[in-house]
Amino acid sequence: MNYKKSPALLTGRAFLFHYFIALKPFTQSDLNIYSQKQTWKRLLFVAAAIIGISSLVYTDRLVKQLAQEEENKVKLWARATELLANSEDESIDISFVFEVIRDNETVPVILTDQNENIISVRNLDSLKSFDTTFLKEQLLQMKEQHPPIEVGLIAGEKNLIFYKNSKLYYRLKYYPYIQLGVISLFILVSYIAFSTSRRAEQNQVWVGMAKETAHQLGTPISSLLAWMEHLRAKGVDEQTITAISQDLKRLETITERFSKIGATPKLELKNVASVVKEALDYMKSRSSKKVIYVFNPGNTEQVNVPMNIPLFEWVIENLCRNAIDAMNGAGTITVEMEAKNGQVVIDVSDTGKGMSKSKYKTVFEPGFTTKQRGWGLGLSLTKRIIENYHSGKIFVKDSVINKGTTFRIILNS
């Protein structure tokens, strides 16, 4: 189409249509990568859980085998001691007995008489082996872990061998937990580092996209201003000129919003109720009559809050558009406000389809959308504007499936 030959067609809406129509619409499959990311997270978690459980099960088997081997070693040591104590024939070769006794260098043992008076110890701390209190404590620990092994003597008397598991046993037993802890810590640190890096990259993309959008809008807006003057000079009726001016003003507001992304916006004390009402009036004038708006400013009509009006109005508009989509274009949007404890609370409620609690936080993720066509950026932008630029909070206060959702904004007054 030749715009020079048809200036009367260049209204704001017509230009926007021709300006953006060449762009291929983004669909959910293009930008809604959130569900895929969640699926990968679940798969990785399941894989990590399987690896961790497998490691624990395998190590537990090794620990049980080691415990059995240590028990057998102590029993063999006891039999060797018994044979040595009862051997009266000097011609019998009992060198293997000494070998068995000498080979026990890991399992701590205490040899007592039948009245549990300590006779000798082995594989305990050599510096404390003469400390009676220490030996009694060790004996109690051994009695709690394993029943004693009896050593029969010639005169019908007996000795008792008490033992406990070796240091190797405990190292092997607790090693997988330490290993899993170290791996978990490494994964956590790596995840935090990766997330920080990813957010930094996202911020750069956001800023670049926003500023490029503002720059690209600047040229057609300037052109439209010139065409509007041309139409006025041609004697076009004032009603048409006024309609074009309103659209141009709206385009300038949108451009200003995008230009502020990435930069620290200037905040000014403004009457919060008036700003919210103006944003609602704008949405009401551009919504279907099937959408009913209810506004209750409460006790905030005289309350001023530091804010950037273009950006804050964007928040209210995004929440309203989100509500309209959730209600399928028909329902009630209620905005209630309250000032308390140096804060202003704004609740935006709808009568839409609601959401599960699992989506309370993820709904603000970039790319998250339930629509078949859409960028999934509205609520993410809203969160960024409230929390990063206005030092406030925004979250899902409540939501009931098939009844509606309430978003809450908290600003410091």
N, C-alpha and C positions, 0 to 999 in steps of 0.2 A: 504494500500500500504506500502511496506517495503522500507523506504528511504535508508537504509544502502546498499541495493542491487541495487539501482537505483540512484546513485548520480548525473548522468547526467540530471535527471529530475528536480533537485532542483534549478531551476532558481528562481529569485525573484518573478516573476509573478505567477509561478506554486506554490511556497510555500504559497504566500498570498492566492491563491485560496483554497488550502487545509487547510490553517490555519483558514480561516473565513467561509468556506462552511458549517461547522458543526453548525454554529450559524443560528437560524431561522431569516430570514430577517424581519426587522421591517417594518410594513406597516403604512399607514396613520391612520387606525383605532386603531393601538397600541399607537402611539405617538402624533397624531394631536388632542390634547384635547382642542386646542385653541377655535375652533368653539363652542364646548360644554360650555366652560367657558363664552364665549360671550353670549350664549343663556341664561345661568343662571343669568348673570348680567342684561340682559334685563328684564327677568321675575321678578327679585327682584326689579328692578326700577319700573316696572309697578305696582307690589304689593304695594310698598311704596307710589306711586302716588295715587293709589286707596284709601289707608288708609288715606292719608293726605287730599284728596278731600272730602272723607266721613266725616272726623272730622270737616272740615271747613263748610260743608253744614249743618251738624247737629247742630253745635254751632251757625251758622247763624240763624237757626230756633229758638233756645233758646233765642238768643239775641232779635229777633223780638218779641217773646212772652213776654219777660221781658219789652221791650219798651212799648208794648201795656198795660201791667199791670201797669206800672208806669204812663202812661197817664191816665188810668182809675182811678188810685189812686189820681192823682192830680185833676181830674174832680170831684171825690167824695169829696175831700177836699174843692174844690171850692163851691160845693153845700152846704156842711156843714157850710162853712163860710157865705155863703149867707143867709142860714136859721137862723144862729145865729145873723147876723146883722139885719135881718128884723123881728125877733121875738119880739112881744110886749106883748104877753099873758104869764104872769109868771107862769100860771098853767100848761103849756105844758112842758112835760119832754123832755128836749133837752140834756140830759147827753150823749146820743149816739153821738151827734154832737161833744162834747168835746173829746170823745173817738176817733172819726175819725181823728180829728185834731192832737191829741196827738200821734196817731199811725204812722203818717208820719215821720219817723226818717231817711229815706234814700234819698228821692228825694229833691234836693235843689230847693227852691222856693223863689220868691220875690213878695210881695203884693204891688201894687201901686194904686194910684188914676187914674182917667181917663186921666190925663195929664202925667202919668208915673213918678210921684213923689213917691219915695219909702216910704212906710208906715211901713212895717215890713219884716223880712227875716226869713228863716228857713232852717236848715241843711247846712249852710255855715260855713266857718271857724270862730269860735267864737272870735278869737283874732283879726280878721279883719272886724267883722260885723259892726263896727262903722267907718270904713275907707270909706269915700265917693267915692274916686277914685276906690277902689277895688269893691265896690258895683255896680258902673256904668259899670265897665268892665264885671262883672258877668251878669248884665242886658243885655248888648250887646250880650254876648254869648248865653244867653237864647233866645233872640229874633231871633238869627240866627238858632237855633235848632228847636224851636217849636213856633207856633202862641200862643198868650196869651189866657187865658180862662177868660171870663167876669163873674163878680159877680154883679148881679143887686141889687140896693139899693131902699129903699122906695121912696125917693124923685125923682126917675127917673135917678139918677146918677148911676155910676157904678165904680167898682174897677177892676183892672186887675191882674191876677195871671200869672207870668212868671215862667217857670221851665226848668231845663235841666236834662239830664240823670244822674243817680246815679253812684257812683264809682263802684258799683257791676256790672252795665251795661258795663262799659269800661273794667273791669277786665275780664268779660266773653267774651267780644268782641275780645280782643287782646290775650287772653290766648292761643287759638289754635296756633296762629302765634309764640308765645314764646315757646310753647311746641314743635312745629315743628322745630324751630330753635335749641332748646336744643337737640332734637333727631337727627337732621341733624349733629350737631357738634359732638355728641357722635358717630354717624355712621362714620363720617369723620376721627375722631381720631382712632376709632377702625380699620377702613380700612387701614389707614397709618401704624398703629402698626402691623396689620396682614400682609400687603404687605412687610414691612421691615423684619418681621420674616420669611416670605416665601422666600424673596430674599436671606436672610442669609442661609436658608436651601438649596436653589437652588445652591448657591455658594459652599456650602460644597459638594453637590452631584457632581457639575461640577468638582471641584478640585479633589475629590476622584476618579471619573471616569477617568479623564484625566491622573492622576498620575498612576492609575492602568493599563491603556492602555499602557502608556510609559513603565511601568515595565514589562508587559506581552510581549511587542514587543522586549524588550532587549534580552531575551533568544533566540528566533528564529533568530534574526539578528546575534548574536554571532555564532550561529550554521551555518548560511549561509556563514559567513566569513570563517569558517573552511572548509566547503564544497567547497568554491571557490578555496582555496589553494589546496585542494585535486584534484580538476579538473585540475588546472594548472599543478600539479605534474604528472597527468595522460596524459598530452600532449594535452588537449582540445584546439582547435584553439582560438587564442587571441580575435577574434571577439565575440565569445560566452562569454569569460571572461569579456570583456569590457561591454557587455550588462548586465551581472549579476552585475557588479560593479556599473553601473548606477542605477539599481534598488535598490541595497543595499544602495547607497548614498541617494536615495529618501526615503527609509525606515528610515534611520538615521535622515533625516530632519523632517519627520513626528513625530518620537519619540521625537525629541528635542522640537517640537512645543507643543506636549501634556505635556511634562515635565514642560514647562514654565507656563501652566495654573495654576492660583492660587498663583504664585510667582511673585515678581516684576522683570520683565525682564530688562536686561541691554540694554540701548539705546546708540547707537553710531552715530556720524555724518556720514551720507552716502549720496551719490548722488542719489536723489530721482528718477530722470529720468532713471538712469541706473537700479535701483532696479525694477522699474515698467516694464521696457523693458524686463529684464531677466525673470520676472514672466510671461509676455505675450508670450515670445518666448517658454517657457516651455509649456504653455497651447496650443499654436499653433501647436507644435510638436505632441500633443496628442489629437488634435481635428480633426474632419472631414474636408475634403477640402471644404465642403459646408459652413463652418464657415470662414468668412473673418475678419481679424483683421486690424484695422486702428489705428496707434499710432501717436499722435501729441504732442511732449513734450513742444511745445511753448518756453517760455523763462526760462525753468527750468533746462536746460542741465548743468548749472554750480551751481545749488542750492543744498546745503547740508541740510539735515533734520535729527534730532535725531530720530532714529528708530531701531527696532529690525528686522533684515532682514528676518529670518525664519517666524516670525509672520506676518510681513507686506506682504510678498509674499503670505501667506495663505489668507489674505484679498483679494488680487487681484484675486487669483485663485478661491475663493468662489464666487466673483462677476461674474467672467467669466462663471463658471459652472452654476450659476443661470441664466445668460443671455442665455446660450446654451439651457437650459431646457425651458426657456420662448419662444425661437425661434424654438423649436422642432427640434434642430440640424441643422438648416440652416438659415443663415442670416449674419448680420454684427455687430461686436462689435467694438465700437469706444471709444478710451481713449484719452481725451484731458486734457492737464495740463497747469496751469498758475500760476506764482508767482506774488503776489501783496500784499502790505501792511503787509509785514512780514509773509505772509502765502502762502502755496501752495495749490491750488485747483485742485482736480483730479475728472474729470467727466467720468464715465463709462456708456456708452449708448449701448442699443441693439435695434434690430428691431423686438422685440417679441410681445407677446399678450397684454402687458401693464397691468395696474391695476387701480381700482377706488381710489379716494382720501381717502376713508375710510380705505384703507389698507396701507397708507403711513407709519404709525407708527406701526401698528400691524404686518407688514411683518417681523419686527425684533424680534417678540416674540418667545420664545422657543416653538417648537412644531408646529409653523405655517408653513404649506406647502400646495401647491396645487397639489403636485404629489401623485400618488397612492401609491408609495413606497418611503419612505424617512423618515429621522429623524426630519427634520424641524429645524436643528440646525445651518446650515451654516451662514445665515445672522445674527443670534443671536451671534454666535462666532465673526463674523466680527465686529459687533457693540461693543462687549466687548473689542476686541483687539484695535480698534481705540480710543474709548473713555476712557477706563480704563487704558490701558497700554501706549498709545501715546498721551493722553490728547487732542485728536482731536475731530472732529465731523463727523458723517456720517448720511445721510438722503436721502430720495427720493426727488430729485430736481423737477422732472417732470415725468409724465406718461400719455400716451394716449392709450386708448383701441385700440388694433389691429395695433398700430403703434410703440410702444416701450416705454422703461423706461430708465431714467437717474438717476443713484446714484451719489451723490456728497460726496467726502471726503475732509475735510479741515484739514491741518496739520500746526502747527506753525514751521516756519523755524528758 
